[in-house]
Amino acid sequence: MTLFIKAKLADQHAVVTGGARGIGAAITTALSHSGARVTIMGRDTTALERHAETLENAAAVPCDVADERSVERAFEAARKKFGDVRILVSNAGQAKSEKFTNTTRELWDTMIAVNLTSVFLCARQVVPGMLAARQGRIVNIASTAGVQGANRMSAYAAAKHGVVGLTRSLALETVKFGITVNAVCPGYTDTDMTEQGVQELMTAKKISREEARAMIMRVIPRGTLTTPQEVASTVLWLCGPDASGITGQAIVVAGGEIT
């Protein structure tokens, strides 16, 4: 299957935001191994360059996805390097747990900017070219918090619900032009973000790390965290030719957390 996909993605330019760590790193690796030319975007230049060096046909481009001018410059650099973008994976995001009564306007604005407005800004950079070419794949990394409520994470959940709504709406606008737009919604995944959640639980509940992890595991019927590779495999499939009829979907990858 990998060789088949590689033949189909050869020379396609893919952009992945937040592509140097965790789920993003797994996605960029999968796309690169499948023949795509990959632009990895993020704020940590050292991490971007380090990861890009492990891949073939990959370039590191610094970008703050919440800053419109930064996004414009980054995509301009990406197009100059590898040509028009045919695959966009908006993965960059940030989570913060806080009670609603303690959620400040600053926290709210940050969650919306980093998790939702960034998806809009990046899509705006690639949709015109995809429409002209009548070809394209957009995959937005949302969350299980984008399809259900999330305790003590109202701002984050609101942003991720917005990502799912944007995904479905853009899919309707572009479906007749050979473009698919989908969301992938991971549950608790073995990444730094989940570890951050563990630390926040420890602080909020005044419990040990083992107790905090046990609380998380209780909501996952499979009993294990999702792996970044499992998420990346789903994204890779959506970017390939076999998923040409799939658009406007929010696909949950969460070990049975949501049924």
N, C-alpha and C positions, 0 to 999 in steps of 0.2 A: 504493500500500500504506500509506503514512504516513497519508493521510486516512482510510482505512478503520480503521486501528488507533486513530486519534484519536477517532473516533466511539464506539469501544468502551471506551476508557479514560477518557472524559470524566467529570470529577467524582469519580473514584476516588482515594482517599487513599493515596499511596505514601510509605513511609518508606525512606530509604536511609542506612545508616550509612557513615561515611567518605566522605561524598558531595561533598566540596568540591574534591578533587584527583584527577588520574589517572583510573583506571577509574570511580571513584565519581562524579566530575564528569560523565563521559560518560554514565553511566547516568541521573543526575538530569536531564540535558539531554534525553535521549531520552524519558524518561517525561513530562517537562513538555511537550515539543513534541507528545506524543501525547495531551494533554488531561488528564493526571492532576494532582491537587493534590499537591505534593511537599514533604515535610518532610526537610530535609537535616540530618543529625546528625554531629557530630565534636567534637574537642577544641579546634580552632583557631577561635575565634569570629570573628576577622577574616576568615579565608578563607571560612568558612561564609557570612557576611553578604555578602561580595563576590560569591560565586557566586550566591547567592539573588537578588541584585539583577539578574542577567542573565536570569532566568527569569520566566515568568508563573506566578502561583498557587504560589509557593514560599516556604517559611519556614525560617529557620535556627534550630536548637535545639542548644545545647551539650550534649554527652554524652560521658562516659567509659564506653565499652561494657564495660569490665572491672569497673566498679563498680556493684553491684546497685542501690543507692539512686539513683545518677545515672541509670541506665536507667529506673527507675520514674518519676522526675521528668520525664525527657525525653519519655517516651511519654504521660504525663499532659498535658503541655503540647501535644504534637502532636495528641492527640484533642480538646483544648479548641479548638484552632485550626481543624482540618479534619475532625473527626469520626472515626468508627471507621476503623481501618487495614484496607485491603483488599489492599494489596501491601506486602510487606516484602522489601527487598534488604539482606542482611547482608554488607556489603562491607568494613567496617573490619578491618584486620589489620596485622600487623607481621612482618617476616622478619629473622632474624639467623643468619648463617653462623658455625658454630663446630664444631671437632672434638668428637666425643662425649666424649673424655677431658678436654676443657676445658669441657664444658657444666656449668655450675653449677646448683644447685637453683633459684637466683634466676632464671636465664635460662629454665630449663625451666618454672617457674611462670608467668613472663611470657608465654611463647609459648602455653601452654595457655589462660591467662586471656584474652588479647587475641584469639586466633584461634579458640578453641573455646567456652569458657564464655560469651563474649559472644554467640555465635550462639544458645545455649540461653536466655540471659537475654532477648534481644530476641524470640525466638519465643514465649516464655512470655507476653509482653505482648500478643501479637496473636492467638494461636490461639483463646482462648475466644470472642472476638468473631467470628472467622471461622467457628467451629463453629456459633454461634448464627445467623449469617446464611447458613450453608451456601454460603459463597463465599470464596475467597481464593487468593492466589498468594504463595508464599515462594520466594525464590531466594537461596541461600547461595553466596557467592563463595569457592571453595576454591582449588585450584591443581593443576597437574600433580603436585606433590608429595603430593597427596592420593590419587593413584591409582598411584603408584610411589614407590620410594625416592628420596631426595635426598642426595647426598654432602655431608657436613659440615653437614647441616641436620636432624639427627635430631629435635630438639624441634619445629621448625616442621612437618616432615613428619608427625610423630605427631599434632599438632593438626589438620592439614588432613585426614588420614585420619579423624580423629574427626568432622570436619564432614561428610564424605561418609557415614559411618555414621549420624550423627544425622539427616541428610537422608533417607536411605532408610527409617529406622525411623519417623520422623514422617510420611513419605508414606503408609506402610501404615496408620497410625492415622487419617489424615484423608481418605483417598481417597473414602470414601463420603459425605463432606459437601461435595463440590464444591470441595475445596481441593487444590491441587497444590504439591508441595515438591520442588524440584530444586536441584542444585548445578551451577555453572559453574566449570570448571577451566582458567583461563588458563595458558599457558606464559609464556616470557619476553615481557613486554609493555613497550612504550615508555613507561615511567613512572619516577618517582623511585626506586621499589623496585628496578628492574633496574639503575639507575645505582648504587645502593648496592651491589648484588651485584658490579658491575664494580669498584668501589673495594675491596671486600673481597678479590676475586681478585688485584688488583694488589698488595695488601699481603701476602696469604698466599703468592703465587707469586713475588713480587718481579719483576713484569713490567710492561710499559707498558700504558696504557689501550687502545691499539690491539690488543695481544696478548690482553688480557683479553676484549675484545669479540669477537675472532675465536674464542676458546674457546667463548663462548656461542653464536655463530652456527653453529658446527660441529654443534651438536645440533639445529638447526632445519632440516629438509629444504628448506623454502621459502626459507631464506636471509635472511629479514627478520623483525624483531620483530613480534609481534601488536600491533595498535593498540587503544587504549582503545575506539574506536568499534566495532571488531569484537566486542569483548566485550559492549558495551552493546546492540548489535543482537541478540545471542543472548538477553540478559536480557529485552529488550523483547518478543521473540517469545514467550518463556515466560510473560510476564505477560499476553499477549493471548488472545483467544478461540480462535485456531487451535491453541493448545497445550494445550487442555483435557484431552487424553488422555495427556499426558506428565507423569509423576510418578515420583519416586524415582530419577531419573537423574543421573549425573555426566557432564556434557557438556564435552568437552575442546575448547578453542579455542587451538591452539598451532602452527599451520602445519606439521602433520605430525610434530611431536616425538613424539607417541604414536600408534600405529596399532593 
